[in-house]
Amino acid sequence: MKITNTVFRVKLSGGIIGALAANPKGKLQKKIIEMNEDGYRVGQVLPDDTGNILVLLLRLILLILTIGLWTIANGYYIIGEKRTE
């Protein structure tokens, strides 16, 4: 039996649009359901923590330019495994 590991990324949006329109739990559940339909089993869900100062500055600039409406937010990495014969 062969096991295939794959990493899926769930991206989230921030700012006022992200706070009002986005549902992080719903996006995560939707991706897990898609993975299950493709035959993958969830191994682990990891938060996407970006500690890079350049990315943080880019997010701040986007937030200022869009007057707080939108910016890039963190997301999740989902590690899935699929067993094949």
N, CA and C atoms as a LAMMPS dump frame, in Angstrom:
ITEM: TIMESTEP
0
ITEM: NUMBER OF ATOMS
255
ITEM: BOX BOUNDS ff ff ff
-5.0000000000000000e+02 5.0000000000000000e+02
-5.0000000000000000e+02 5.0000000000000000e+02
-5.0000000000000000e+02 5.0000000000000000e+02
ITEM: ATOMS id mol type element x y z
1 1 1 N 0.839 -1.172 0
2 1 2 C 0 0 0
3 1 3 C 0.888 1.24 0
4 2 1 N 0.589 2.181 -0.874
5 2 2 C 1.369 3.393 -1.029
6 2 3 C 0.622 4.557 -0.378
7 3 1 N 1.356 5.398 0.353
8 3 2 C 0.766 6.568 1.001
9 3 3 C 1.343 7.82 0.338
10 4 1 N 0.445 8.691 -0.119
11 4 2 C 0.834 9.949 -0.736
12 4 3 C 0.465 11.094 0.19
13 5 1 N 1.429 11.925 0.543
14 5 2 C 1.18 13.099 1.385
15 5 3 C 1.118 14.346 0.511
16 6 1 N 0.188 15.221 0.844
17 6 2 C 0.013 16.47 0.107
18 6 3 C -0.296 17.584 1.089
19 7 1 N 0.17 18.791 0.777
20 7 2 C -0.118 19.958 1.609
21 7 3 C -1.063 20.873 0.833
22 8 1 N -2.179 21.22 1.466
23 8 2 C -3.151 22.136 0.891
24 8 3 C -3.092 23.44 1.683
25 9 1 N -3.331 24.563 0.998
26 9 2 C -3.294 25.856 1.67
27 9 3 C -4.663 26.513 1.58
28 10 1 N -5.126 27.03 2.708
29 10 2 C -6.371 27.787 2.763
30 10 3 C -5.988 29.241 3.006
31 11 1 N -6.345 30.121 2.072
32 11 2 C -6.017 31.537 2.187
33 11 3 C -7.214 32.294 2.757
34 12 1 N -6.945 33.249 3.61
35 12 2 C -7.982 34.078 4.199
36 12 3 C -7.742 35.532 3.825
37 13 1 N -8.804 36.344 3.874
38 13 2 C -8.653 37.778 3.612
39 13 3 C -8.873 38.536 4.906
40 14 1 N -8.268 39.707 5.004
41 14 2 C -8.351 40.491 6.225
42 14 3 C -8.984 41.84 5.973
43 15 1 N -8.871 42.714 6.929
44 15 2 C -9.484 44.03 6.851
45 15 3 C -10.975 43.954 7.163
46 16 1 N -11.696 44.994 6.809
47 16 2 C -13.134 45.031 7.076
48 16 3 C -13.871 43.984 6.241
49 17 1 N -13.474 43.818 4.988
50 17 2 C -14.109 42.814 4.126
51 17 3 C -13.895 41.418 4.702
52 18 1 N -12.705 41.123 5.147
53 18 2 C -12.424 39.819 5.736
54 18 3 C -13.195 39.59 7.02
55 19 1 N -13.366 40.636 7.82
56 19 2 C -14.087 40.505 9.079
57 19 3 C -15.587 40.306 8.865
58 20 1 N -16.137 40.939 7.84
59 20 2 C -17.579 40.865 7.625
60 20 3 C -18.001 39.723 6.7
61 21 1 N -17.247 39.482 5.635
62 21 2 C -17.68 38.538 4.612
63 21 3 C -17.052 37.156 4.726
64 22 1 N -15.889 37.069 5.31
65 22 2 C -15.178 35.787 5.345
66 22 3 C -15.514 35.015 6.603
67 23 1 N -15.567 33.709 6.452
68 23 2 C -15.8 32.81 7.569
69 23 3 C -14.644 31.813 7.595
70 24 1 N -13.62 32.048 8.431
71 24 2 C -12.449 31.164 8.423
72 24 3 C -12.794 29.702 8.707
73 25 1 N -13.681 29.466 9.646
74 25 2 C -14.056 28.09 9.974
75 25 3 C -14.773 27.433 8.801
76 26 1 N -15.625 28.184 8.124
77 26 2 C -16.342 27.649 6.968
78 26 3 C -15.417 27.323 5.813
79 27 1 N -14.426 28.212 5.553
80 27 2 C -13.459 27.949 4.483
81 27 3 C -12.631 26.705 4.783
82 28 1 N -12.246 26.564 6.04
83 28 2 C -11.453 25.405 6.442
84 28 3 C -12.263 24.119 6.301
85 29 1 N -13.515 24.139 6.752
86 29 2 C -14.367 22.954 6.63
87 29 3 C -14.638 22.601 5.174
88 30 1 N -14.847 23.611 4.335
89 30 2 C -15.1 23.366 2.913
90 30 3 C -13.905 22.682 2.254
91 31 1 N -12.696 23.137 2.579
92 31 2 C -11.489 22.531 2.006
93 31 3 C -11.311 21.098 2.486
94 32 1 N -11.607 20.842 3.77
95 32 2 C -11.486 19.48 4.302
96 32 3 C -12.492 18.556 3.639
97 33 1 N -13.703 19.044 3.383
98 33 2 C -14.712 18.231 2.694
99 33 3 C -14.258 17.916 1.272
100 34 1 N -13.677 18.911 0.569
101 34 2 C -13.144 18.675 -0.776
102 34 3 C -12.038 17.619 -0.747
103 35 1 N -11.173 17.703 0.259
104 35 2 C -10.088 16.725 0.385
105 35 3 C -10.644 15.325 0.601
106 36 1 N -11.647 15.205 1.465
107 36 2 C -12.254 13.903 1.738
108 36 3 C -12.901 13.316 0.487
109 37 1 N -13.518 14.161 -0.33
110 37 2 C -14.121 13.687 -1.574
111 37 3 C -13.075 13.18 -2.549
112 38 1 N -11.871 13.752 -2.499
113 38 2 C -10.775 13.311 -3.363
114 38 3 C -10.029 12.108 -2.794
115 39 1 N -10.432 11.642 -1.618
116 39 2 C -9.811 10.464 -1.031
117 39 3 C -8.708 10.756 -0.033
118 40 1 N -8.489 12.011 0.318
119 40 2 C -7.453 12.37 1.275
120 40 3 C -8.01 12.364 2.686
121 41 1 N -7.159 11.987 3.621
122 41 2 C -7.487 12.015 5.036
123 41 3 C -6.635 13.099 5.679
124 42 1 N -7.258 13.909 6.525
125 42 2 C -6.537 15.017 7.159
126 42 3 C -5.579 14.466 8.204
127 43 1 N -4.316 14.812 8.058
128 43 2 C -3.311 14.394 9.02
129 43 3 C -3.092 15.446 10.091
130 44 1 N -3.032 16.716 9.652
131 44 2 C -2.756 17.794 10.585
132 44 3 C -3.147 19.129 9.954
133 45 1 N -3.613 20.057 10.781
134 45 2 C -3.928 21.417 10.344
135 45 3 C -2.997 22.362 11.087
136 46 1 N -2.222 23.141 10.32
137 46 2 C -1.244 24.055 10.899
138 46 3 C -1.586 25.492 10.538
139 47 1 N -1.502 26.422 11.487
140 47 2 C -1.719 27.826 11.139
141 47 3 C -0.545 28.365 10.328
142 48 1 N -0.854 29.256 9.398
143 48 2 C 0.164 29.882 8.555
144 48 3 C 0.61 31.169 9.232
145 49 1 N 1.664 31.096 10.007
146 49 2 C 2.19 32.258 10.707
147 49 3 C 3.357 32.829 9.922
148 50 1 N 3.162 34.019 9.387
149 50 2 C 4.221 34.669 8.628
150 50 3 C 4.916 35.672 9.535
151 51 1 N 6.148 35.395 9.885
152 51 2 C 6.901 36.279 10.746
153 51 3 C 7.85 37.185 9.984
154 52 1 N 7.737 37.192 8.668
155 52 2 C 8.627 37.987 7.826
156 52 3 C 8.232 39.458 7.904
157 53 1 N 9.169 40.327 8.214
158 53 2 C 8.895 41.752 8.376
159 53 3 C 8.451 42.395 7.065
160 54 1 N 8.967 41.919 5.922
161 54 2 C 8.556 42.476 4.63
162 54 3 C 7.095 42.168 4.328
163 55 1 N 6.638 40.979 4.667
164 55 2 C 5.23 40.625 4.464
165 55 3 C 4.344 41.45 5.377
166 56 1 N 4.769 41.659 6.6
167 56 2 C 3.992 42.493 7.523
168 56 3 C 3.901 43.934 7.028
169 57 1 N 4.99 44.466 6.472
170 57 2 C 4.965 45.819 5.906
171 57 3 C 4.047 45.887 4.685
172 58 1 N 4.082 44.867 3.827
173 58 2 C 3.196 44.815 2.671
174 58 3 C 1.733 44.814 3.109
175 59 1 N 1.42 44.035 4.133
176 59 2 C 0.051 43.999 4.65
177 59 3 C -0.372 45.363 5.185
178 60 1 N 0.513 46.03 5.885
179 60 2 C 0.208 47.351 6.433
180 60 3 C -0.018 48.362 5.312
181 61 1 N 0.809 48.323 4.284
182 61 2 C 0.654 49.236 3.147
183 61 3 C -0.675 48.974 2.425
184 62 1 N -1.009 47.7 2.196
185 62 2 C -2.29 47.363 1.557
186 62 3 C -3.467 47.843 2.391
187 63 1 N -3.38 47.676 3.69
188 63 2 C -4.449 48.099 4.579
189 63 3 C -4.633 49.61 4.53
190 64 1 N -3.537 50.351 4.475
191 64 2 C -3.602 51.821 4.41
192 64 3 C -4.131 52.272 3.042
193 65 1 N -3.631 51.657 1.96
194 65 2 C -4.051 52.059 0.616
195 65 3 C -5.528 51.772 0.347
196 66 1 N -6.059 50.716 0.922
197 66 2 C -7.47 50.379 0.706
198 66 3 C -8.354 50.937 1.815
199 67 1 N -7.821 51.828 2.62
200 67 2 C -8.538 52.49 3.723
201 67 3 C -9.17 51.455 4.667
202 68 1 N -8.443 50.427 4.953
203 68 2 C -8.881 49.414 5.916
204 68 3 C -9.85 48.386 5.377
205 69 1 N -10.139 48.428 4.068
206 69 2 C -11.124 47.494 3.511
207 69 3 C -10.57 46.095 3.307
208 70 1 N -9.32 45.97 2.842
209 70 2 C -8.815 44.649 2.484
210 70 3 C -7.324 44.567 2.741
211 71 1 N -6.878 43.407 3.133
212 71 2 C -5.455 43.093 3.228
213 71 3 C -5.28 41.586 3.158
214 72 1 N -4.06 41.141 3.069
215 72 2 C -3.743 39.714 3.059
216 72 3 C -3.745 39.225 4.5
217 73 1 N -4.392 38.126 4.752
218 73 2 C -4.419 37.571 6.1
219 73 3 C -3.736 36.209 6.111
220 74 1 N -3.456 35.723 7.299
221 74 2 C -2.894 34.384 7.431
222 74 3 C -3.954 33.354 7.063
223 75 1 N -3.523 32.15 6.901
224 75 2 C -4.433 31.069 6.565
225 75 3 C -4.039 29.804 7.298
226 76 1 N -4.262 28.681 6.65
227 76 2 C -3.948 27.387 7.244
228 76 3 C -3.273 26.507 6.214
229 77 1 N -2.412 25.62 6.699
230 77 2 C -1.872 24.536 5.894
231 77 3 C -2.51 23.253 6.396
232 78 1 N -3.022 22.454 5.467
233 78 2 C -3.638 21.177 5.817
234 78 3 C -2.791 20.08 5.197
235 79 1 N -2.303 19.189 6.028
236 79 2 C -1.519 18.058 5.549
237 79 3 C -2.465 16.879 5.408
238 80 1 N -2.544 16.37 4.195
239 80 2 C -3.442 15.241 3.919
240 80 3 C -2.671 14.047 3.412
241 81 1 N -3.215 12.871 3.653
242 81 2 C -2.588 11.659 3.138
243 81 3 C -3.632 10.803 2.439
244 82 1 N -3.188 10.156 1.388
245 82 2 C -4.069 9.317 0.575
246 82 3 C -3.415 7.948 0.426
247 83 1 N -4.168 6.926 0.722
248 83 2 C -3.654 5.564 0.601
249 83 3 C -4.106 4.974 -0.734
250 84 1 N -3.147 4.49 -1.502
251 84 2 C -3.448 3.865 -2.792
252 84 3 C -2.809 2.491 -2.845
253 85 1 N -3.344 1.676 -3.697
254 85 2 C -2.811 0.306 -3.825
255 85 3 C -1.958 0.163 -5.049
